[in-house]
Amino acid sequence: MAKTTKTTKTIQKTTGATWEAVGKSTNAQKIADALKACGLDFEVEKRPLFFGPDMKGIKDKFATVRTDKEGYMGIVGKGYEICQNETAFGFADYIDEKLKFTRGGLTYSGLCWVVGQLPSIKILGEDYTPCVVLQNSFNGKYKVRANIVALSTANYAQLNIGFHGLANTIAIRHTSSLPSRMKQGQAALVTVREYMDGLRKAAEKYANIKMDKNQIEMFVSLLFPIRENMSETVKAGILKKRQEFTACYNDAGNKTHRGDAWGLIRAYADYTTHTIGGNKTKTFERRFIKTTLGKNTFGGFLKKLETVTGVKVA
């Protein structure tokens, strides 16, 4: 589990990427080895459901079951097609020979996931590691796909930003064909490179958007709004969020970019990655799913930033 550290009397933060608090560690070059190390090398079957003393079948409803442990995974419909983890993730072997699988697992909500990391690149003088996060499930909750996350090697904050015309997700087709897997892997590498290059260019533009103290305070108020009809308890919770975000913004590691829009983005990445509301496993897993696999963790954030600065970058 990721270690936690107290930054103030009221703010508790983790020190690594969100996936460091969940799953199992591995150091694999091949997806099959990663699946085995992370306990994801099982297969699943779709089986009929029955109920009542007469064991009548339930029409068009099926249970998905692990064949190794006879473990229940979920209930799905007639048209649901199972995609085994090996099939879903097999293309990753052909993304790049330098891709290394570092962690993976199965969440309480049924998400199967594996993180692969590529060599770091420089963005404004700081190293960022392109991470490809693979996902699959057997209960219909999560689609088979991959997300691109830029991980800061300075403070392990995750940047999961989707820009207009620049995708940070990779669609995956179910295939066991070697040529098809190779083609998907090559296409995925192109997508990763395009995304990281787009992120670098956006960072340079945001760093040139200067913001004074009043603009910073206005932005924080928009990001965590307080309304008159809120209860005192809710207001106190929002004030705490403002305090936590401001602490991330004023962190020593963000000193170079205090006073510009990129500094706010770095602070928000730190805030969403590391600030926690508890230490239970489900809390860590929810944070991992939201921060890592959300369609766009920064969507509303960037719109509010545009409102305050009047500048549209992405």
C-alpha positions as CSV (number, residue, x, y, z in Angstrom):
1,M,0.0,0.0,0.0
2,A,1.2,3.6,-0.6
3,K,2.5,5.4,2.4
4,T,0.7,8.4,3.6
5,T,2.2,11.6,5.0
6,K,0.7,14.5,7.0
7,T,1.2,17.8,5.3
8,T,-0.8,19.8,7.9
9,K,-2.9,18.9,10.9
10,T,-5.9,18.3,8.7
11,I,-4.5,17.3,5.3
12,Q,-3.5,13.7,4.6
13,K,-1.8,12.8,1.4
14,T,-0.3,9.8,-0.3
15,T,3.1,9.9,-1.9
16,G,2.8,7.8,-5.1
17,A,0.6,7.3,-8.1
18,T,-3.0,6.2,-7.3
19,W,-2.3,2.7,-8.5
20,E,0.5,2.2,-6.0
21,A,-2.2,2.0,-3.2
22,V,-4.1,-0.9,-5.0
23,G,-3.2,-4.1,-6.9
24,K,0.0,-6.0,-7.0
25,S,3.5,-5.0,-8.2
26,T,5.2,-6.6,-11.1
27,N,8.2,-6.0,-13.4
28,A,7.2,-7.7,-16.6
29,Q,8.1,-7.2,-20.2
30,K,5.3,-9.5,-21.5
31,I,1.6,-9.1,-20.7
32,A,1.2,-12.8,-19.9
33,D,3.8,-12.5,-17.2
34,A,2.1,-9.3,-15.8
35,L,-1.3,-11.0,-15.7
36,K,0.1,-14.0,-13.8
37,A,2.0,-11.8,-11.3
38,C,-1.1,-9.6,-10.7
39,G,-3.6,-12.5,-10.4
40,L,-5.4,-11.7,-13.6
41,D,-4.5,-14.9,-15.6
42,F,-7.9,-16.5,-15.0
43,E,-10.7,-17.2,-17.5
44,V,-14.4,-16.5,-17.2
45,E,-17.5,-18.3,-18.4
46,K,-21.1,-17.1,-18.9
47,R,-23.5,-19.4,-17.2
48,P,-27.3,-19.5,-17.0
49,L,-29.1,-18.2,-13.8
50,F,-31.7,-20.1,-11.9
51,F,-34.0,-19.3,-9.0
52,G,-36.6,-20.7,-6.7
53,P,-37.1,-24.3,-5.4
54,D,-37.8,-25.5,-8.9
55,M,-34.6,-23.9,-10.2
56,K,-36.3,-22.1,-13.1
57,G,-34.1,-20.3,-15.5
58,I,-34.0,-16.5,-15.7
59,K,-34.6,-15.5,-19.2
60,D,-31.8,-13.5,-20.9
61,K,-29.8,-13.2,-17.7
62,F,-26.4,-14.9,-17.1
63,A,-23.8,-15.0,-14.4
64,T,-20.1,-14.5,-15.3
65,V,-18.0,-16.9,-13.3
66,R,-14.2,-17.4,-12.8
67,T,-13.4,-21.0,-13.8
68,D,-10.3,-21.3,-11.5
69,K,-12.2,-20.4,-8.2
70,E,-15.8,-20.7,-9.3
71,G,-16.0,-17.0,-8.3
72,Y,-19.0,-14.8,-9.2
73,M,-18.0,-11.8,-11.3
74,G,-21.4,-10.3,-12.3
75,I,-24.7,-10.5,-14.0
76,V,-24.9,-9.8,-17.7
77,G,-27.4,-9.9,-20.6
78,K,-27.9,-12.3,-23.4
79,G,-25.9,-10.3,-25.9
80,Y,-22.9,-9.8,-23.6
81,E,-19.6,-11.2,-25.0
82,I,-16.8,-12.2,-22.7
83,C,-13.3,-10.9,-23.6
84,Q,-10.7,-12.8,-21.6
85,N,-7.9,-10.6,-20.1
86,E,-5.3,-12.3,-22.3
87,T,-7.3,-11.4,-25.4
88,A,-8.1,-7.9,-24.3
89,F,-4.6,-6.9,-23.3
90,G,-2.6,-9.1,-25.8
91,F,-1.9,-6.1,-28.2
92,A,0.1,-4.4,-25.5
93,D,3.1,-6.7,-26.2
94,Y,3.4,-4.9,-29.6
95,I,3.2,-1.3,-28.4
96,D,6.9,-0.8,-27.8
97,E,9.7,-3.1,-26.7
98,K,10.5,-0.5,-24.0
99,L,7.1,-0.8,-22.4
100,K,7.3,-2.3,-19.0
101,F,4.3,-3.5,-17.0
102,T,4.6,-2.4,-13.4
103,R,1.3,-3.0,-11.6
104,G,-2.1,-4.5,-12.0
105,G,-5.1,-6.0,-10.1
106,L,-8.8,-6.6,-9.7
107,T,-10.9,-4.0,-7.9
108,Y,-13.9,-4.6,-5.7
109,S,-16.1,-3.2,-8.5
110,G,-14.8,-5.9,-10.9
111,L,-12.3,-3.8,-12.9
112,C,-9.3,-5.7,-14.2
113,W,-6.4,-3.4,-14.9
114,V,-2.7,-3.3,-15.8
115,V,-0.3,-0.3,-15.9
116,G,2.5,-0.2,-18.5
117,Q,5.1,2.5,-18.5
118,L,7.3,3.9,-21.4
119,P,10.5,6.0,-21.1
120,S,10.0,9.5,-19.7
121,I,10.0,12.7,-21.8
122,K,10.7,16.3,-20.8
123,I,7.9,18.8,-20.4
124,L,9.1,22.2,-19.3
125,G,12.2,20.7,-17.9
126,E,10.4,18.1,-15.8
127,D,10.3,14.3,-16.5
128,Y,6.9,12.8,-17.3
129,T,6.4,9.1,-17.8
130,P,3.8,8.1,-20.4
131,C,1.6,5.3,-18.8
132,V,-0.8,3.1,-20.6
133,V,-3.5,1.8,-18.3
134,L,-5.3,-1.2,-19.6
135,Q,-8.8,-2.1,-18.4
136,N,-11.3,-4.9,-18.8
137,S,-14.2,-6.3,-16.8
138,F,-16.7,-9.2,-16.8
139,N,-19.8,-7.4,-15.4
140,G,-20.4,-4.9,-18.1
141,K,-19.4,-1.9,-16.0
142,Y,-16.1,-1.1,-17.8
143,K,-15.3,-1.2,-21.5
144,V,-12.2,-2.8,-22.9
145,R,-9.9,0.1,-23.5
146,A,-6.7,1.8,-22.5
147,N,-6.1,5.3,-20.9
148,I,-3.0,7.4,-21.4
149,V,-1.7,9.1,-18.2
150,A,1.3,11.3,-17.9
151,L,3.0,10.7,-14.5
152,S,5.3,13.3,-13.1
153,T,8.5,11.7,-11.8
154,A,9.0,14.7,-9.5
155,N,5.9,14.1,-7.2
156,Y,4.1,11.2,-8.9
157,A,1.1,13.3,-9.8
158,Q,-1.1,12.0,-12.6
159,L,-2.1,14.2,-15.5
160,N,-5.2,12.7,-17.2
161,I,-6.2,15.6,-19.5
162,G,-8.2,15.1,-22.6
163,F,-7.8,18.0,-25.1
164,H,-10.0,18.9,-28.0
165,G,-8.9,16.7,-30.9
166,L,-6.2,15.0,-28.8
167,A,-7.4,11.7,-27.3
168,N,-6.1,10.2,-24.1
169,T,-8.0,6.9,-24.5
170,I,-7.3,4.0,-26.9
171,A,-10.1,1.9,-28.2
172,I,-9.3,-1.8,-28.2
173,R,-10.8,-4.4,-30.5
174,H,-11.1,-8.0,-29.4
175,T,-8.7,-10.1,-31.4
176,S,-6.4,-13.1,-31.0
177,S,-4.9,-12.6,-34.5
178,L,-1.2,-11.8,-34.3
179,P,-1.2,-9.4,-37.2
180,S,-4.2,-7.6,-35.8
181,R,-2.5,-7.3,-32.4
182,M,0.7,-6.0,-33.9
183,K,-1.4,-3.4,-35.8
184,Q,-3.2,-2.3,-32.7
185,G,0.0,-2.0,-30.8
186,Q,1.6,0.2,-33.4
187,A,-1.5,2.4,-33.6
188,A,-1.5,2.7,-29.8
189,L,2.2,3.9,-29.7
190,V,1.3,6.6,-32.3
191,T,-1.6,7.7,-30.1
192,V,0.7,7.8,-27.0
193,R,3.3,9.9,-28.8
194,E,0.8,12.3,-30.2
195,Y,-0.8,12.8,-26.8
196,M,2.5,13.4,-25.0
197,D,3.6,15.8,-27.7
198,G,0.2,17.6,-27.5
199,L,0.5,17.8,-23.7
200,R,4.0,19.3,-24.0
201,K,2.8,22.0,-26.3
202,A,-0.2,22.8,-24.1
203,A,2.0,23.0,-21.0
204,E,4.2,25.6,-22.8
205,K,1.1,27.7,-23.6
206,Y,-0.3,27.4,-20.1
207,A,3.0,28.4,-18.5
208,N,2.8,31.7,-20.5
209,I,-0.6,32.6,-19.0
210,K,0.2,34.7,-16.0
211,M,-2.3,35.0,-13.1
212,D,-2.3,37.4,-10.2
213,K,-3.3,36.7,-6.6
214,N,-6.9,37.8,-7.2
215,Q,-7.3,35.6,-10.2
216,I,-5.9,32.6,-8.3
217,E,-8.4,33.2,-5.5
218,M,-11.3,33.7,-8.0
219,F,-10.3,30.4,-9.7
220,V,-10.2,28.4,-6.4
221,S,-13.7,29.8,-5.5
222,L,-15.0,28.7,-8.9
223,L,-13.4,25.3,-8.6
224,F,-14.9,24.7,-5.1
225,P,-18.0,26.9,-5.0
226,I,-19.9,27.6,-1.8
227,R,-23.7,28.5,-2.1
228,E,-25.9,30.1,0.5
229,N,-28.3,27.2,0.7
230,M,-25.6,24.8,1.7
231,S,-25.5,23.4,5.3
232,E,-22.6,24.5,7.5
233,T,-21.2,20.9,7.4
234,V,-21.1,21.0,3.6
235,K,-19.5,24.4,3.6
236,A,-16.9,23.2,6.0
237,G,-16.1,20.3,3.7
238,I,-15.7,22.6,0.7
239,L,-13.5,25.0,2.6
240,K,-11.3,22.0,3.5
241,K,-11.0,21.2,-0.2
242,R,-9.9,24.7,-0.9
243,Q,-7.3,24.4,1.8
244,E,-6.0,21.1,0.4
245,F,-5.8,22.5,-3.1
246,T,-4.1,25.7,-2.0
247,A,-1.5,23.6,-0.1
248,C,-0.7,21.7,-3.3
249,Y,-0.4,25.0,-5.2
250,N,2.0,26.4,-2.6
251,D,4.0,23.2,-2.4
252,A,7.8,23.8,-2.8
253,G,7.8,21.6,-5.9
254,N,5.4,24.0,-7.6
255,K,7.5,27.1,-6.9
256,T,8.6,27.6,-10.5
257,H,5.0,27.8,-11.8
258,R,3.3,29.8,-9.0
259,G,1.6,32.6,-10.8
260,D,0.9,30.9,-14.1
261,A,-1.9,28.5,-15.3
262,W,0.4,25.5,-15.6
263,G,1.1,25.8,-11.9
264,L,-2.6,25.4,-11.2
265,I,-2.8,22.4,-13.4
266,R,0.2,20.8,-11.6
267,A,-1.5,21.6,-8.3
268,Y,-4.7,20.0,-9.4
269,A,-2.9,16.9,-10.6
270,D,-1.2,16.7,-7.1
271,Y,-4.6,17.3,-5.4
272,T,-6.6,14.6,-7.3
273,T,-3.7,12.1,-7.1
274,H,-2.6,12.4,-3.5
275,T,-5.3,14.0,-1.3
276,I,-7.4,11.3,0.4
277,G,-10.5,11.3,2.6
278,G,-9.7,8.0,4.4
279,N,-7.5,5.0,4.4
280,K,-9.8,2.1,3.5
281,T,-9.2,-0.1,0.5
282,K,-12.4,1.1,-1.3
283,T,-11.4,4.7,-0.8
284,F,-8.1,4.1,-2.6
285,E,-9.7,2.1,-5.3
286,R,-12.4,4.7,-6.0
287,R,-9.7,7.4,-6.2
288,F,-7.6,5.2,-8.6
289,I,-10.6,4.6,-10.9
290,K,-11.7,8.2,-10.9
291,T,-8.3,9.8,-11.4
292,T,-6.8,7.2,-13.7
293,L,-9.7,5.9,-15.8
294,G,-12.1,8.9,-15.8
295,K,-12.8,10.2,-19.3
296,N,-11.4,13.5,-18.4
297,T,-10.4,14.3,-14.8
298,F,-9.6,17.9,-15.8
299,G,-12.7,18.7,-18.0
300,G,-14.5,21.1,-15.7
301,F,-11.2,22.4,-14.3
302,L,-10.0,23.6,-17.7
303,K,-13.3,25.3,-18.4
304,K,-13.1,27.2,-15.1
305,L,-9.5,28.2,-15.9
306,E,-10.6,29.6,-19.2
307,T,-13.4,31.6,-17.5
308,V,-10.9,33.3,-15.2
309,T,-8.1,33.9,-17.7
310,G,-10.2,34.5,-20.8
311,V,-7.7,32.4,-22.7
312,K,-8.7,29.1,-24.4
313,V,-5.7,26.8,-25.0
314,A,-7.1,23.4,-25.6
